[in-house]
Amino acid sequence: MTVGETPFTHDASALAAYVLPANKELDMVFHFELMDVDSPMEGSQLVPLIKKSWKLEELREIIVRWQLYKREQGFWNA
């Protein structure tokens, strides 16, 4: 089993090339988007270590999106 860590990569489609079983690369990835739920954006960049208020719905949206992304094709995140 092979696992990749993908900090700062919040685009599941960018990771699909590595994780989809047909590509025979990684078995799963750890994504860290949940770690950034409380980081503000400055333009298109996240500003880590600066606190931003967040709502439970934001957390839920991230979890649901990652859990459902290409599930039927075998995409597996941890």
N, C-alpha and C positions, 0 to 999 in steps of 0.2 A: 504494500500500500504506500502510495506517495501523496504527500500533502504539501501544498504551497501556502505561504503566508503572503498576503497582498495588502499591506498598509497603503493608504492613500489612493487605492483603486476602488472607486464606488460604482463603476460601470460593469455590471454583470456580463454584458455582451463582450467586453474586452477580455474577460476571463474565460468565456465559453470555449475559445480556441484551445485552451489548455486542459479543461476539465471534461468536456464532452467525451464519452467513451469511444466514439468513432475516431477521435484524434490520437488516442493512446499516449497521452502525456501524463497528466496528474489524475489521481483518483478524486481528490477534493481540494478545496481551498478554504483557508480561514480569511474571512474578510473583516475589516475593522470599521465599517461604516457606523456601527453603533457607538464606537468610541468617540465619534465626531458629532454626535447628535447635539452636544452642548457647545460646539465650536462655531463662532460666527463666521460668516463669509465676508470677505473684503474683495469686491469685484467677483472674480471667478475662483479665488483662492480661499481655502480654509485658513483660519487663524487659530492654531492650536494653543492651548493653555490660557485662553481668554474665555471666561464663562459667559454663556448665552443661555437665557431661559428657554426651555423646551416643553412641549406638551406630550402627554402619553400617546396621543394619536400619531405624532411624528415617529415615535419609537415603534409603534405597531405597524406603521406603513413600511418601515425599513425591514422589519422581520418578515412580514407577509410577502413583500416583493422578492426578497432573497429566497424564501422557502418555495415559492411558486415558479421562479424563473426556470424555464426549460426543464421542469421536473420530468415530464414524459420522455425527454430525450436523454435523461440520466445525469443532468447537471447536479452536482452535489457540493454544497457548501457546509462548513462546519460552524 
